[in-house]
Amino acid sequence: MKDSASDLALFRAYIERLSPISQPTLDQFLELWSPLSLGRKKLLTRQGETERYVYFVLEGLQRAFHTDDSGREHTVIFSYPHSFSGVADSFLLDTPAQFSLETLSRSRFFRAPRQAVFRCADDFPEVQKLLLKATSMALQGSLFRQIELMSCGAEEKFRRLISRSPHMLHLCPQKYLASYLGMDATTFSKLMGKIEL
């Protein structure tokens, strides 16, 4: 891996916190990753294509969104520093992506190719455990969000968003936040005016 020492140290520490891994195995795993920088509104993955990379976000904001048959976009998830990103189900199952992934701001990543990650996981049980832990955390977040979408009204969803991630109000266009919460932009705007931040 070739990038700044501070980025590499940060990524190394993140992995070590996520799942115990020996230094030799971690060194092998880190060799798979390379730096990538993109400007805003750049597609990393297009709906219908297969996700070929997993990303670790160093800088910037991204969103995954589904485009329905009428062309309407539905924001599914945001990713930001310091977390993994990518269209996880497509990456894991080697199937066409149901979502697109794009940068919303200038973004920097480390990325690793799918085939190399799976070869490494085959060779090192610790990497398998790391992938399982990361996937389990993503599933947990997705299920929590599904419960929230089904059981909360618009105001409660808005309140939970600003309680959990207040920084998103300053980082992300309101239309994407509204879509993420399953409401139209007018409702979101009214809630912005009604609820004390």
Secondary structure by P-SEA (a helix, b strand, c coil): ccccaaaaaaaaaaaaaaccccaaaaaaaaaabbbbbbccccccccccccccbbbbbcbbbbbbbbbccccbbbbcccccccccccaaaaaaacccccbbbbbcccbbbbbbcaaaaaaaaaacaaaaaaaaaaaaaaaaaaaaaaaaaacccaaaaaaaaaaacccccccccaaaaaaaacccaaaaaaaaacccc
